[in-house]
Amino acid sequence: MGRKRDPKRDEAFDLYKTSSGNIRLTEIASQPSVSEGKVRGWKAKDKWESLIAGEVEYTERSNGDETTPKKEVPNEDPTSYPVDLFLKAVQIVAEAKQASVSLLQRRRG
């Protein structure tokens, strides 16, 4: 079982969202008393910029540590693959920390 999500992570995001992304990470880090590097990591992992832009909506996974896409972005090109297939491929590559066609074919199931 993963670690419980740090409540300071949500505090930091709230500060970023309230300022519409116009706040320095050092300022965010000083308020909940965490390192700037930790805030930078949270910003990247949780995709704060996409969240405040309203592009992607995220919810917590069952382990409470990471986030996963909640809704799909509309697929406008009828010749492209469905968004959910693309997201599954990205997840497989991220977990394996390598990418190849054969890896995706084996794990696609």
C-alpha distance (Angstrom), angle and dihedral (degrees) to the residues before:
residue distance angle dihedral
M1 . . .
G2 3.79 . .
R3 3.75 128.0 .
K4 3.75 120.1 -83.2
R5 3.81 113.6 -97.3
D6 3.80 112.8 -96.9
P7 3.84 108.5 -113.7
K8 3.81 88.3 -146.4
R9 3.82 86.9 67.3
D10 3.80 90.6 65.0
E11 3.83 91.2 43.3
A12 3.79 89.6 53.8
F13 3.80 92.3 49.7
D14 3.81 91.0 48.5
L15 3.82 89.6 54.7
Y16 3.81 90.5 49.2
K17 3.81 92.6 46.7
T18 3.82 93.5 46.5
S19 3.79 89.8 55.0
S20 3.83 91.6 45.6
G21 3.80 88.0 -121.4
N22 3.81 92.9 -56.5
I23 3.80 96.9 119.6
R24 3.78 129.6 95.1
L25 3.79 116.2 -113.0
T26 3.82 88.8 -127.5
E27 3.79 89.1 61.3
I28 3.79 91.4 49.3
A29 3.82 91.3 48.1
S30 3.80 93.2 51.6
Q31 3.80 94.9 55.4
P32 3.82 100.9 57.1
S33 3.87 88.8 28.7
V34 3.80 100.0 -118.0
S35 3.79 131.4 129.9
E36 3.78 121.4 -85.5
G37 3.81 88.8 -124.2
K38 3.79 91.2 57.3
V39 3.82 91.1 50.8
R40 3.81 89.7 47.9
G41 3.82 89.5 52.7
W42 3.80 92.6 48.9
K43 3.80 90.3 49.0
A44 3.81 91.6 53.2
K45 3.81 97.7 41.1
D46 3.79 95.4 45.7
K47 3.83 93.8 40.0
W48 3.81 93.6 -130.6
E49 3.81 93.8 179.8
S50 3.81 92.0 56.6
L51 3.78 91.3 44.8
I52 3.80 95.2 54.3
A53 3.80 90.3 43.5
G54 3.81 87.8 55.8
E55 3.79 93.3 -125.7
V56 3.80 97.4 123.9
E57 3.78 131.7 20.8
Y58 3.80 117.2 -150.3
T59 3.78 136.5 -163.0
E60 3.78 131.0 -172.4
R61 3.80 120.5 -93.7
S62 3.76 119.8 -124.9
N63 3.82 91.3 -95.4
G64 3.81 88.7 56.7
D65 3.81 94.4 -135.8
E66 3.79 106.7 92.9
T67 3.77 137.1 29.0
T68 3.79 133.3 -123.7
P69 3.78 133.0 -162.4
K70 3.81 113.2 -85.7
K71 3.78 100.5 -172.7
E72 3.78 134.4 26.7
V73 3.77 127.6 -118.5
P74 3.83 109.1 -120.9
N75 3.79 113.9 -97.4
E76 3.81 107.7 -131.6
D77 3.82 99.6 173.0
P78 3.84 109.2 76.8
T79 3.83 91.5 -160.2
S80 3.80 95.2 56.3
Y81 3.78 126.5 87.2
P82 3.81 120.7 -94.2
V83 3.79 115.1 -87.3
D84 3.81 92.5 -120.6
L85 3.82 90.6 57.4
F86 3.80 90.3 50.6
L87 3.82 92.1 48.5
K88 3.82 90.5 49.6
A89 3.82 89.6 51.8
V90 3.81 91.2 49.8
Q91 3.81 90.0 50.0
I92 3.83 92.0 50.5
V93 3.81 92.0 49.6
A94 3.82 92.4 46.6
E95 3.81 92.8 50.4
A96 3.82 93.7 45.5
K97 3.82 93.4 41.6
Q98 3.80 88.1 -140.6
A99 3.77 136.5 75.7
S100 3.77 133.6 -141.9
V101 3.77 137.2 139.5
S102 3.80 91.7 -117.9
L103 3.82 91.2 52.1
L104 3.80 90.7 53.9
Q105 3.80 92.2 45.6
R106 3.82 92.4 50.6
R107 3.80 95.3 46.5
R108 3.79 98.6 37.8
G109 3.79 88.5 83.1
